[in-house]
């Protein structure tokens, strides 16, 4: 798959479907989940084709 845009969302924002840069996370495809137990950084990479 080729994505025109990839946005990193926090897990909290992803679960709330919070808009970022004009895109909602549930409208894209989850590419990767990043979980770091040391500093509490939990993120999801979401790709958008449009």
PDBQT receptor file of N, H, CA, C and O in Angstrom, charges set to zero:
ATOM      1  N   UNK A   1       0.834  -1.178   0.000  1.00  0.00    +0.000 N 
ATOM      2  CA  UNK A   1       0.000   0.000   0.000  1.00  0.00    +0.000 C 
ATOM      3  C   UNK A   1       0.881   1.244   0.000  1.00  0.00    +0.000 C 
ATOM      4  O   UNK A   1       1.925   1.291   0.651  1.00  0.00    +0.000 OA
ATOM      5  N   UNK A   2       0.443   2.225  -0.728  1.00  0.00    +0.000 N 
ATOM      6  H   UNK A   2      -0.405   2.188  -1.256  1.00  0.00    +0.000 HD
ATOM      7  CA  UNK A   2       1.147   3.505  -0.745  1.00  0.00    +0.000 C 
ATOM      8  C   UNK A   2       0.267   4.537  -0.067  1.00  0.00    +0.000 C 
ATOM      9  O   UNK A   2      -0.893   4.730  -0.432  1.00  0.00    +0.000 OA
ATOM     10  N   UNK A   3       0.838   5.192   0.922  1.00  0.00    +0.000 N 
ATOM     11  H   UNK A   3       1.780   5.035   1.218  1.00  0.00    +0.000 HD
ATOM     12  CA  UNK A   3       0.103   6.204   1.665  1.00  0.00    +0.000 C 
ATOM     13  C   UNK A   3       0.616   7.584   1.290  1.00  0.00    +0.000 C 
ATOM     14  O   UNK A   3       1.822   7.796   1.165  1.00  0.00    +0.000 OA
ATOM     15  N   UNK A   4      -0.305   8.517   1.112  1.00  0.00    +0.000 N 
ATOM     16  H   UNK A   4      -1.284   8.344   1.214  1.00  0.00    +0.000 HD
ATOM     17  CA  UNK A   4       0.079   9.898   0.822  1.00  0.00    +0.000 C 
ATOM     18  C   UNK A   4       0.402  10.659   2.090  1.00  0.00    +0.000 C 
ATOM     19  O   UNK A   4       1.116  11.661   2.056  1.00  0.00    +0.000 OA
ATOM     20  N   UNK A   5      -0.130  10.178   3.226  1.00  0.00    +0.000 N 
ATOM     21  H   UNK A   5      -0.710   9.364   3.254  1.00  0.00    +0.000 HD
ATOM     22  CA  UNK A   5       0.068  10.872   4.494  1.00  0.00    +0.000 C 
ATOM     23  C   UNK A   5       0.078   9.856   5.625  1.00  0.00    +0.000 C 
ATOM     24  O   UNK A   5      -0.748   8.943   5.651  1.00  0.00    +0.000 OA
ATOM     25  N   UNK A   6       1.008  10.009   6.559  1.00  0.00    +0.000 N 
ATOM     26  H   UNK A   6       1.679  10.751   6.539  1.00  0.00    +0.000 HD
ATOM     27  CA  UNK A   6       1.063   9.184   7.762  1.00  0.00    +0.000 C 
ATOM     28  C   UNK A   6       1.065  10.126   8.956  1.00  0.00    +0.000 C 
ATOM     29  O   UNK A   6       1.882  11.043   9.039  1.00  0.00    +0.000 OA
ATOM     30  N   UNK A   7       0.138   9.889   9.880  1.00  0.00    +0.000 N 
ATOM     31  H   UNK A   7      -0.527   9.144   9.812  1.00  0.00    +0.000 HD
ATOM     32  CA  UNK A   7       0.012  10.720  11.078  1.00  0.00    +0.000 C 
ATOM     33  C   UNK A   7       0.151   9.830  12.300  1.00  0.00    +0.000 C 
ATOM     34  O   UNK A   7      -0.388   8.724  12.343  1.00  0.00    +0.000 OA
ATOM     35  N   UNK A   8       0.880  10.323  13.296  1.00  0.00    +0.000 N 
ATOM     36  H   UNK A   8       1.318  11.222  13.261  1.00  0.00    +0.000 HD
ATOM     37  CA  UNK A   8       1.053   9.619  14.562  1.00  0.00    +0.000 C 
ATOM     38  C   UNK A   8       0.021  10.157  15.555  1.00  0.00    +0.000 C 
ATOM     39  O   UNK A   8      -0.016  11.357  15.829  1.00  0.00    +0.000 OA
ATOM     40  N   UNK A   9      -0.808   9.271  16.088  1.00  0.00    +0.000 N 
ATOM     41  H   UNK A   9      -0.777   8.297  15.865  1.00  0.00    +0.000 HD
ATOM     42  CA  UNK A   9      -1.817   9.620  17.094  1.00  0.00    +0.000 C 
ATOM     43  C   UNK A   9      -1.456   8.952  18.408  1.00  0.00    +0.000 C 
ATOM     44  O   UNK A   9      -0.907   7.851  18.419  1.00  0.00    +0.000 OA
ATOM     45  N   UNK A  10      -1.763   9.614  19.514  1.00  0.00    +0.000 N 
ATOM     46  H   UNK A  10      -2.210  10.508  19.505  1.00  0.00    +0.000 HD
ATOM     47  CA  UNK A  10      -1.646   8.942  20.807  1.00  0.00    +0.000 C 
ATOM     48  C   UNK A  10      -2.785   7.922  20.887  1.00  0.00    +0.000 C 
ATOM     49  O   UNK A  10      -3.802   8.061  20.207  1.00  0.00    +0.000 OA
ATOM     50  N   UNK A  11      -2.605   6.905  21.719  1.00  0.00    +0.000 N 
ATOM     51  H   UNK A  11      -1.779   6.792  22.271  1.00  0.00    +0.000 HD
ATOM     52  CA  UNK A  11      -3.651   5.894  21.877  1.00  0.00    +0.000 C 
ATOM     53  C   UNK A  11      -4.951   6.552  22.344  1.00  0.00    +0.000 C 
ATOM     54  O   UNK A  11      -6.034   6.186  21.887  1.00  0.00    +0.000 OA
ATOM     55  N   UNK A  12      -4.845   7.508  23.242  1.00  0.00    +0.000 N 
ATOM     56  H   UNK A  12      -3.966   7.805  23.614  1.00  0.00    +0.000 HD
ATOM     57  CA  UNK A  12      -6.033   8.204  23.762  1.00  0.00    +0.000 C 
ATOM     58  C   UNK A  12      -6.770   8.934  22.633  1.00  0.00    +0.000 C 
ATOM     59  O   UNK A  12      -7.992   8.832  22.526  1.00  0.00    +0.000 OA
ATOM     60  N   UNK A  13      -6.035   9.670  21.791  1.00  0.00    +0.000 N 
ATOM     61  H   UNK A  13      -5.042   9.754  21.877  1.00  0.00    +0.000 HD
ATOM     62  CA  UNK A  13      -6.668  10.392  20.684  1.00  0.00    +0.000 C 
ATOM     63  C   UNK A  13      -7.251   9.436  19.652  1.00  0.00    +0.000 C 
ATOM     64  O   UNK A  13      -8.311   9.702  19.084  1.00  0.00    +0.000 OA
ATOM     65  N   UNK A  14      -6.564   8.322  19.407  1.00  0.00    +0.000 N 
ATOM     66  H   UNK A  14      -5.703   8.105  19.868  1.00  0.00    +0.000 HD
ATOM     67  CA  UNK A  14      -7.075   7.335  18.453  1.00  0.00    +0.000 C 
ATOM     68  C   UNK A  14      -8.394   6.745  18.946  1.00  0.00    +0.000 C 
ATOM     69  O   UNK A  14      -9.349   6.633  18.178  1.00  0.00    +0.000 OA
ATOM     70  N   UNK A  15      -8.450   6.371  20.213  1.00  0.00    +0.000 N 
ATOM     71  H   UNK A  15      -7.674   6.462  20.837  1.00  0.00    +0.000 HD
ATOM     72  CA  UNK A  15      -9.667   5.771  20.766  1.00  0.00    +0.000 C 
ATOM     73  C   UNK A  15     -10.835   6.751  20.787  1.00  0.00    +0.000 C 
ATOM     74  O   UNK A  15     -11.989   6.348  20.644  1.00  0.00    +0.000 OA
ATOM     75  N   UNK A  16     -10.537   8.041  20.966  1.00  0.00    +0.000 N 
ATOM     76  H   UNK A  16      -9.599   8.368  21.082  1.00  0.00    +0.000 HD
ATOM     77  CA  UNK A  16     -11.593   9.066  20.963  1.00  0.00    +0.000 C 
ATOM     78  C   UNK A  16     -11.930   9.529  19.547  1.00  0.00    +0.000 C 
ATOM     79  O   UNK A  16     -12.845  10.331  19.361  1.00  0.00    +0.000 OA
ATOM     80  N   UNK A  17     -11.195   9.027  18.542  1.00  0.00    +0.000 N 
ATOM     81  H   UNK A  17     -10.451   8.376  18.693  1.00  0.00    +0.000 HD
ATOM     82  CA  UNK A  17     -11.359   9.429  17.142  1.00  0.00    +0.000 C 
ATOM     83  C   UNK A  17     -11.220  10.943  17.001  1.00  0.00    +0.000 C 
ATOM     84  O   UNK A  17     -12.016  11.590  16.319  1.00  0.00    +0.000 OA
ATOM     85  N   UNK A  18     -10.197  11.499  17.656  1.00  0.00    +0.000 N 
ATOM     86  H   UNK A  18      -9.551  10.973  18.210  1.00  0.00    +0.000 HD
ATOM     87  CA  UNK A  18      -9.957  12.946  17.673  1.00  0.00    +0.000 C 
ATOM     88  C   UNK A  18      -9.247  13.387  16.388  1.00  0.00    +0.000 C 
ATOM     89  O   UNK A  18      -8.241  12.800  15.990  1.00  0.00    +0.000 OA
ATOM     90  N   UNK A  19      -9.785  14.427  15.751  1.00  0.00    +0.000 N 
ATOM     91  H   UNK A  19     -10.602  14.904  16.075  1.00  0.00    +0.000 HD
ATOM     92  CA  UNK A  19      -9.239  14.940  14.497  1.00  0.00    +0.000 C 
ATOM     93  C   UNK A  19      -7.857  15.557  14.702  1.00  0.00    +0.000 C 
ATOM     94  O   UNK A  19      -7.603  16.227  15.703  1.00  0.00    +0.000 OA
ATOM     95  N   UNK A  20      -6.976  15.319  13.739  1.00  0.00    +0.000 N 
ATOM     96  H   UNK A  20      -7.183  14.776  12.926  1.00  0.00    +0.000 HD
ATOM     97  CA  UNK A  20      -5.639  15.913  13.753  1.00  0.00    +0.000 C 
ATOM     98  C   UNK A  20      -5.274  16.249  12.309  1.00  0.00    +0.000 C 
ATOM     99  O   UNK A  20      -5.328  15.382  11.436  1.00  0.00    +0.000 OA
ATOM    100  N   UNK A  21      -4.909  17.483  12.061  1.00  0.00    +0.000 N 
ATOM    101  H   UNK A  21      -4.866  18.187  12.770  1.00  0.00    +0.000 HD
ATOM    102  CA  UNK A  21      -4.542  17.953  10.717  1.00  0.00    +0.000 C 
ATOM    103  C   UNK A  21      -5.640  17.674   9.686  1.00  0.00    +0.000 C 
ATOM    104  O   UNK A  21      -5.347  17.402   8.522  1.00  0.00    +0.000 OA
ATOM    105  N   UNK A  22      -6.907  17.742  10.116  1.00  0.00    +0.000 N 
ATOM    106  H   UNK A  22      -7.146  17.963  11.062  1.00  0.00    +0.000 HD
ATOM    107  CA  UNK A  22      -8.019  17.541   9.195  1.00  0.00    +0.000 C 
ATOM    108  C   UNK A  22      -8.345  16.095   8.890  1.00  0.00    +0.000 C 
ATOM    109  O   UNK A  22      -9.145  15.827   7.994  1.00  0.00    +0.000 OA
ATOM    110  N   UNK A  23      -7.752  15.155   9.607  1.00  0.00    +0.000 N 
ATOM    111  H   UNK A  23      -7.102  15.372  10.335  1.00  0.00    +0.000 HD
ATOM    112  CA  UNK A  23      -7.998  13.731   9.377  1.00  0.00    +0.000 C 
ATOM    113  C   UNK A  23      -8.416  13.049  10.676  1.00  0.00    +0.000 C 
ATOM    114  O   UNK A  23      -7.867  13.324  11.743  1.00  0.00    +0.000 OA
ATOM    115  N   UNK A  24      -9.397  12.157  10.567  1.00  0.00    +0.000 N 
ATOM    116  H   UNK A  24      -9.844  11.934   9.701  1.00  0.00    +0.000 HD
ATOM    117  CA  UNK A  24      -9.820  11.360  11.708  1.00  0.00    +0.000 C 
ATOM    118  C   UNK A  24      -9.109  10.013  11.652  1.00  0.00    +0.000 C 
ATOM    119  O   UNK A  24      -9.017   9.425  10.574  1.00  0.00    +0.000 OA
ATOM    120  N   UNK A  25      -8.602   9.502  12.776  1.00  0.00    +0.000 N 
ATOM    121  H   UNK A  25      -8.677   9.980  13.652  1.00  0.00    +0.000 HD
ATOM    122  CA  UNK A  25      -7.815   8.273  12.757  1.00  0.00    +0.000 C 
ATOM    123  C   UNK A  25      -8.574   7.048  12.264  1.00  0.00    +0.000 C 
ATOM    124  O   UNK A  25      -7.970   6.159  11.663  1.00  0.00    +0.000 OA
ATOM    125  N   UNK A  26      -9.877   6.978  12.502  1.00  0.00    +0.000 N 
ATOM    126  H   UNK A  26     -10.367   7.700  12.990  1.00  0.00    +0.000 HD
ATOM    127  CA  UNK A  26     -10.633   5.800  12.082  1.00  0.00    +0.000 C 
ATOM    128  C   UNK A  26     -10.899   5.784  10.580  1.00  0.00    +0.000 C 
ATOM    129  O   UNK A  26     -11.418   4.796  10.062  1.00  0.00    +0.000 OA
ATOM    130  N   UNK A  27     -10.551   6.867   9.868  1.00  0.00    +0.000 N 
ATOM    131  H   UNK A  27     -10.130   7.670  10.289  1.00  0.00    +0.000 HD
ATOM    132  CA  UNK A  27     -10.701   6.912   8.416  1.00  0.00    +0.000 C 
ATOM    133  C   UNK A  27      -9.478   6.346   7.700  1.00  0.00    +0.000 C 
ATOM    134  O   UNK A  27      -9.507   6.157   6.484  1.00  0.00    +0.000 OA
ATOM    135  N   UNK A  28      -8.413   6.075   8.434  1.00  0.00    +0.000 N 
ATOM    136  H   UNK A  28      -8.389   6.228   9.422  1.00  0.00    +0.000 HD
ATOM    137  CA  UNK A  28      -7.178   5.572   7.838  1.00  0.00    +0.000 C 
ATOM    138  C   UNK A  28      -6.926   4.116   8.186  1.00  0.00    +0.000 C 
ATOM    139  O   UNK A  28      -7.799   3.419   8.704  1.00  0.00    +0.000 OA
ATOM    140  N   UNK A  29      -5.712   3.674   7.889  1.00  0.00    +0.000 N 
ATOM    141  H   UNK A  29      -5.003   4.240   7.468  1.00  0.00    +0.000 HD
ATOM    142  CA  UNK A  29      -5.284   2.300   8.141  1.00  0.00    +0.000 C 
ATOM    143  C   UNK A  29      -4.167   2.329   9.174  1.00  0.00    +0.000 C 
ATOM    144  O   UNK A  29      -3.185   3.056   9.018  1.00  0.00    +0.000 OA
ATOM    145  N   UNK A  30      -4.321   1.535  10.231  1.00  0.00    +0.000 N 
ATOM    146  H   UNK A  30      -5.118   0.944  10.357  1.00  0.00    +0.000 HD
ATOM    147  CA  UNK A  30      -3.274   1.469  11.254  1.00  0.00    +0.000 C 
ATOM    148  C   UNK A  30      -2.077   0.740  10.659  1.00  0.00    +0.000 C 
ATOM    149  O   UNK A  30      -2.198  -0.389  10.183  1.00  0.00    +0.000 OA
ATOM    150  N   UNK A  31      -0.924   1.394  10.691  1.00  0.00    +0.000 N 
ATOM    151  H   UNK A  31      -0.825   2.311  11.078  1.00  0.00    +0.000 HD
ATOM    152  CA  UNK A  31       0.303   0.823  10.141  1.00  0.00    +0.000 C 
ATOM    153  C   UNK A  31       1.120   0.158  11.233  1.00  0.00    +0.000 C 
ATOM    154  O   UNK A  31       1.651  -0.936  11.042  1.00  0.00    +0.000 OA
ATOM    155  N   UNK A  32       1.221   0.820  12.380  1.00  0.00    +0.000 N 
ATOM    156  H   UNK A  32       0.790   1.708  12.535  1.00  0.00    +0.000 HD
ATOM    157  CA  UNK A  32       2.081   0.324  13.450  1.00  0.00    +0.000 C 
ATOM    158  C   UNK A  32       1.629   0.921  14.778  1.00  0.00    +0.000 C 
ATOM    159  O   UNK A  32       1.086   2.024  14.830  1.00  0.00    +0.000 OA
ATOM    160  N   UNK A  33       1.864   0.171  15.844  1.00  0.00    +0.000 N 
ATOM    161  H   UNK A  33       2.305  -0.726  15.802  1.00  0.00    +0.000 HD
ATOM    162  CA  UNK A  33       1.606   0.668  17.195  1.00  0.00    +0.000 C 
ATOM    163  C   UNK A  33       2.940   0.771  17.913  1.00  0.00    +0.000 C 
ATOM    164  O   UNK A  33       3.743  -0.160  17.869  1.00  0.00    +0.000 OA
ATOM    165  N   UNK A  34       3.182   1.893  18.572  1.00  0.00    +0.000 N 
ATOM    166  H   UNK A  34       2.529   2.650  18.608  1.00  0.00    +0.000 HD
ATOM    167  CA  UNK A  34       4.439   2.137  19.271  1.00  0.00    +0.000 C 
ATOM    168  C   UNK A  34       4.150   2.253  20.759  1.00  0.00    +0.000 C 
ATOM    169  O   UNK A  34       3.447   3.168  21.187  1.00  0.00    +0.000 OA
ATOM    170  N   UNK A  35       4.686   1.334  21.546  1.00  0.00    +0.000 N 
ATOM    171  H   UNK A  35       5.258   0.591  21.199  1.00  0.00    +0.000 HD
ATOM    172  CA  UNK A  35       4.443   1.334  22.989  1.00  0.00    +0.000 C 
ATOM    173  C   UNK A  35       5.782   1.356  23.698  1.00  0.00    +0.000 C 
ATOM    174  O   UNK A  35       6.635   0.499  23.469  1.00  0.00    +0.000 OA
ATOM    175  N   UNK A  36       5.960   2.350  24.567  1.00  0.00    +0.000 N 
ATOM    176  H   UNK A  36       5.267   3.047  24.753  1.00  0.00    +0.000 HD
ATOM    177  CA  UNK A  36       7.201   2.494  25.316  1.00  0.00    +0.000 C 
ATOM    178  C   UNK A  36       6.856   2.540  26.798  1.00  0.00    +0.000 C 
ATOM    179  O   UNK A  36       6.283   3.519  27.275  1.00  0.00    +0.000 OA
ATOM    180  N   UNK A  37       7.199   1.493  27.521  1.00  0.00    +0.000 N 
ATOM    181  H   UNK A  37       7.664   0.697  27.133  1.00  0.00    +0.000 HD
ATOM    182  CA  UNK A  37       6.872   1.403  28.946  1.00  0.00    +0.000 C 
ATOM    183  C   UNK A  37       7.722   2.353  29.789  1.00  0.00    +0.000 C 
ATOM    184  O   UNK A  37       7.309   2.731  30.886  1.00  0.00    +0.000 OA
ATOM    185  N   UNK A  38       8.891   2.741  29.305  1.00  0.00    +0.000 N 
ATOM    186  H   UNK A  38       9.227   2.434  28.415  1.00  0.00    +0.000 HD
ATOM    187  CA  UNK A  38       9.786   3.592  30.092  1.00  0.00    +0.000 C 
ATOM    188  C   UNK A  38       9.235   4.996  30.315  1.00  0.00    +0.000 C 
ATOM    189  O   UNK A  38       9.286   5.514  31.431  1.00  0.00    +0.000 OA
ATOM    190  N   UNK A  39       8.711   5.610  29.263  1.00  0.00    +0.000 N 
ATOM    191  H   UNK A  39       8.670   5.189  28.357  1.00  0.00    +0.000 HD
ATOM    192  CA  UNK A  39       8.231   6.991  29.410  1.00  0.00    +0.000 C 
ATOM    193  C   UNK A  39       6.730   7.134  29.159  1.00  0.00    +0.000 C 
ATOM    194  O   UNK A  39       6.222   8.255  29.151  1.00  0.00    +0.000 OA
ATOM    195  N   UNK A  40       6.016   6.046  28.958  1.00  0.00    +0.000 N 
ATOM    196  H   UNK A  40       6.429   5.135  28.965  1.00  0.00    +0.000 HD
ATOM    197  CA  UNK A  40       4.566   6.097  28.790  1.00  0.00    +0.000 C 
ATOM    198  C   UNK A  40       4.095   6.589  27.441  1.00  0.00    +0.000 C 
ATOM    199  O   UNK A  40       2.939   6.987  27.302  1.00  0.00    +0.000 OA
ATOM    200  N   UNK A  41       4.968   6.573  26.438  1.00  0.00    +0.000 N 
ATOM    201  H   UNK A  41       5.907   6.250  26.552  1.00  0.00    +0.000 HD
ATOM    202  CA  UNK A  41       4.589   7.001  25.099  1.00  0.00    +0.000 C 
ATOM    203  C   UNK A  41       3.906   5.844  24.382  1.00  0.00    +0.000 C 
ATOM    204  O   UNK A  41       4.545   4.845  24.049  1.00  0.00    +0.000 OA
ATOM    205  N   UNK A  42       2.623   5.984  24.149  1.00  0.00    +0.000 N 
ATOM    206  H   UNK A  42       2.104   6.796  24.419  1.00  0.00    +0.000 HD
ATOM    207  CA  UNK A  42       1.850   4.973  23.433  1.00  0.00    +0.000 C 
ATOM    208  C   UNK A  42       1.214   5.643  22.226  1.00  0.00    +0.000 C 
ATOM    209  O   UNK A  42       0.355   6.511  22.377  1.00  0.00    +0.000 OA
ATOM    210  N   UNK A  43       1.631   5.245  21.029  1.00  0.00    +0.000 N 
ATOM    211  H   UNK A  43       2.329   4.540  20.906  1.00  0.00    +0.000 HD
ATOM    212  CA  UNK A  43       1.183   5.906  19.810  1.00  0.00    +0.000 C 
ATOM    213  C   UNK A  43       0.773   4.889  18.761  1.00  0.00    +0.000 C 
ATOM    214  O   UNK A  43       1.138   3.715  18.828  1.00  0.00    +0.000 OA
ATOM    215  N   UNK A  44       0.007   5.365  17.792  1.00  0.00    +0.000 N 
ATOM    216  H   UNK A  44      -0.290   6.319  17.738  1.00  0.00    +0.000 HD
ATOM    217  CA  UNK A  44      -0.417   4.563  16.656  1.00  0.00    +0.000 C 
ATOM    218  C   UNK A  44      -0.099   5.352  15.395  1.00  0.00    +0.000 C 
ATOM    219  O   UNK A  44      -0.432   6.533  15.297  1.00  0.00    +0.000 OA
ATOM    220  N   UNK A  45       0.543   4.704  14.431  1.00  0.00    +0.000 N 
ATOM    221  H   UNK A  45       0.813   3.744  14.511  1.00  0.00    +0.000 HD
ATOM    222  CA  UNK A  45       0.797   5.322  13.132  1.00  0.00    +0.000 C 
ATOM    223  C   UNK A  45      -0.358   4.953  12.203  1.00  0.00    +0.000 C 
ATOM    224  O   UNK A  45      -0.655   3.773  12.011  1.00  0.00    +0.000 OA
ATOM    225  N   UNK A  46      -1.006   5.963  11.629  1.00  0.00    +0.000 N 
ATOM    226  H   UNK A  46      -0.765   6.921  11.785  1.00  0.00    +0.000 HD
ATOM    227  CA  UNK A  46      -2.159   5.753  10.757  1.00  0.00    +0.000 C 
ATOM    228  C   UNK A  46      -1.840   6.328   9.385  1.00  0.00    +0.000 C 
ATOM    229  O   UNK A  46      -1.415   7.477   9.268  1.00  0.00    +0.000 OA
ATOM    230  N   UNK A  47      -2.047   5.519   8.341  1.00  0.00    +0.000 N 
ATOM    231  H   UNK A  47      -2.393   4.585   8.435  1.00  0.00    +0.000 HD
ATOM    232  CA  UNK A  47      -1.790   5.950   6.977  1.00  0.00    +0.000 C 
ATOM    233  C   UNK A  47      -3.076   6.315   6.255  1.00  0.00    +0.000 C 
ATOM    234  O   UNK A  47      -4.111   5.677   6.445  1.00  0.00    +0.000 OA
ATOM    235  N   UNK A  48      -2.999   7.350   5.425  1.00  0.00    +0.000 N 
ATOM    236  H   UNK A  48      -2.157   7.869   5.270  1.00  0.00    +0.000 HD
ATOM    237  CA  UNK A  48      -4.147   7.816   4.647  1.00  0.00    +0.000 C 
ATOM    238  C   UNK A  48      -3.779   7.786   3.172  1.00  0.00    +0.000 C 
ATOM    239  O   UNK A  48      -2.706   8.248   2.784  1.00  0.00    +0.000 OA
ATOM    240  N   UNK A  49      -4.676   7.239   2.346  1.00  0.00    +0.000 N 
ATOM    241  H   UNK A  49      -5.548   6.863   2.661  1.00  0.00    +0.000 HD
ATOM    242  CA  UNK A  49      -4.427   7.147   0.912  1.00  0.00    +0.000 C 
ATOM    243  C   UNK A  49      -4.831   8.417   0.175  1.00  0.00    +0.000 C 
ATOM    244  O   UNK A  49      -4.295   8.687  -0.899  1.00  0.00    +0.000 OA
ATOM    245  N   UNK A  50      -5.765   9.209   0.717  1.00  0.00    +0.000 N 
ATOM    246  H   UNK A  50      -6.201   8.989   1.590  1.00  0.00    +0.000 HD
ATOM    247  CA  UNK A  50      -6.223  10.426   0.035  1.00  0.00    +0.000 C 
ATOM    248  C   UNK A  50      -5.562  11.617   0.650  1.00  0.00    +0.000 C 
ATOM    249  O   UNK A  50      -5.807  12.746   0.225  1.00  0.00    +0.000 OA
TER     250      UNK A  50
